Amino acid sequence: MAQQRTHDLDGMMAIYTPGGAGAAAGTAAPGRARRIREFYRQLLIDLPRFQYSFSMDEVTIAESADLAVVRGAYRFTFDEEQPDDVDDGKFVGVWVFNSGDWRLQINISNSDSPAV
């Protein structure tokens, strides 16, 4: 799995399209970008030592070359000082190519842990 070590809020937001949606952030209406930003901002406050890694298991690019679907697995470690406290799961991301850059439009993740 590829490690994502930076805790840069602006960098986290830079991958999204302006109207991007993140299922983890509960975004489904106008103001999505603001809610996604707030979700990640709070995450950085609540879990300052988290680690996140992922693997891409499948990438499908549309024939038009302006849309891609990425499917894979993730591991979220809540505190790098407690490496056994993790959440493993799956994700699907829909990426769009616009103005020379790929941006995440929709991100859906699903934990493998039992629902509480």
N, C-alpha and C positions, 0 to 999 in steps of 0.2 A: 504494500500500500504506500502511496506517495504522501509524505508528511506535509501538512500545511502549517507552518510554524508562526506565521505572522498574526498579530492581533491588531490589525490596522482596520478600523471601521470604514474609512473611505475606500480602502482597497477591497474590503468585503462587498461594499455597495457597487463598486465599479464594474462588477461582472454582470449586473442586472440591466435589463432594458429599462427605460424610464417607467413603463407600466408593468414591470415584471411582478410576478406573484410568487411568494414562498409559502407553501402550505404550512410549514412549521411556524410561521409568523401569523397564521390565521388571517391572511389577507385575501379579500375577495371583492373589494369595492374600491371606489376612488380613494386616493390617499395611500395606496399600497406601498409606494416607495418610502413614505414617512413611517409607516408601520413596520416595514422590513428593517429600516434603519433603527427604529426604537427597539425592536426585538434583539438585534445584534448588539446595540449599545448596552442594553440591560444584561445580555449574556456576558459581555466583557466585564461588567461590574460584578455580577454574581459569581462568575467562574473565571477569575483572572488567570488561572493556570491550566485551563482546558487545553486539550490537544485534539485535533481532528485529522483523520486520514481517510482516504478513499481509494477505491480501485474502479476503473471503468471496465466493465465486462463486455459491453457491446456499444458501438457507436454506429448509428444509421444516419446517413446523410441523404437528403432528398435529391432527386435527379436535378432539380433546379439549383442545387448547391447553396440555397439560402435558408435551409432549415435542417436541424440535426436533433436526433433523440439519443440521449446518453443514458444507459442503464448500468448500475453498478452496486457496490456495497460500500458501507462506511463503518468507521469505528470512532466513537466519541468518548474520550477519556475526560471525566469531569475535573480531575485534578491530577496533574502529572506526578505529584508526590504520592498518589494513591492509584497506581496503574492498574489495579484489579477492578476498580469501580468504573465500568465501561458500559456503553450502549452500542450494540452492533445492530445494523439494519441494512435496508436496501433503499435505493433512490432512483428516480427517473427525472431527467432534466430535459427541457425543450429549449434549444438554443436557436437564435435567429441571426443571420448574417445581414447586416445593414450598414451602409456607409463605410465599408472596409473593415468591419470589426464584428466578432462573434459576441453576442450578449445573451445572458440567461433570461428567458421569458417566463418559464414555469419550472418550479422545483418542488418535487413531492418526495418526501421520505417516509419510511415506515420502519419502525423499530421491530427487531426480532424478539424483544422482551415481551412477556405477557402483559396484557392491559391491567392496570391497577384499578 
